[in-house]
Amino acid sequence: MSLFRKTVVSDRVERAVQKTLANVYAQRRKRFRILACIDDTEESFDTVRMAARLAKSDECDIIILFVRPIDQGLWSGGLQVRVARQNVLDSGLELPGVNRLRMALDILREEGIPAEDWPRKTGHQDAWGDPLGDNKVEFISEEGRTVVLKLKTAPDPAAGILDQYELGPYNLMIMGEPSRWRGEFHSLFDAGVVQQVTVHAPCSVLVVRHPLEGKGFFICTDGTSRSMQAVRRAAVLAHVAGHPITLFSASPDESGLPAAEENVKNARALLKAMGIKVKDLVTAAGPPAEMIVQHGAGHSVIVVTDEGRTRLQRMIRGSTAVDVVRKATTSVLDVR
């Protein structure tokens, strides 16, 4: 085949692949997709439980991700790798993450999502020169709901999680409780996985803390357009999941309380127009992050609005959303 014909064929194949991917992404954007990230800790399974409790509707898909390190020296001997690529769960290879993904399936069943009983299909993609690469098992219900188990290879967990978003897209990422959280300057050199993902993820991030029990969604607003959009989106999620809603606004001092009261009333009016009921309105005077953490304690989820600031802007002006994620003792949803 001439070089010209090879180029034409290659271009056609590339266009076909891009068209297929565009169709896949278009279909995915019509659904609410949750990425639940797990690791080797037992606490990380709280992300799976939270995903199941939020994804009540058949329009919600759950993708469970385990990122394993690159292992170019993996013992793989031909047949074993082919079997693993066909079905990583049943391959018999004791790879990091495989047992964790199996356990995640059991947790979904406990939460009322028997994904393992649904028809399945598998997928594989080469990655980083690793013999096994990236692998997934996809379960699809009769109603069209999807649960995916993804074993991903990456240089480090944060890079793998953020890279997975590009293969999404996702509406929400769920992360476990951070093991450490550094200040903006020190995070340049020693940020944990949860901090890196929370700060850099293009979509909303829910940081889960144990226990998961609580008294509903504690949704914060400062009255800005960005905040009201976050209220709307978080309230829809709370409504679908069956959680009562408390609206909260903080003022730095007593003189700002009337404005804070107006903020929560406007948010309630917005949700009323959407047919969503609000259980309570709360306001407080004091440092916003401290007031949110204090009054939000005991709720299932505290909801804050990401300000969209760069690292430099956060170093200069700070970030209420980041401060709440770092200091809260309950789960925090950072909406963006």
Secondary structure, DSSP 8 states (H G I E B T S, - for coil): --HHHHHHHHHHHHHHHHHHHHHHHHHHTTSEEEEEEE-SSGGGGHHHHHHHHH--STTEEEEEEEEEE--TT---TTHHHHHHHH-TTSS----TTHHHHHHHHHHHHHTT--GGGS-EEEEEE--TT-SS-EEEEEEE-TTS-EEEEEEEEESSHHHHHHHHHHTS--SEEEE---S----TTTHHHH--HHHHHHHH-SSEEEE--S----SSEEEE--SSHHHHHHHHHHHHHHHHHT--EEEEEEESSGGGHHHHHHHHHHHHHHHHHTT----EEEEEES-HHHHHHHHHTTSSEEEEE-----HHHHHHH--HHHHHHHH-SSEEEEE-
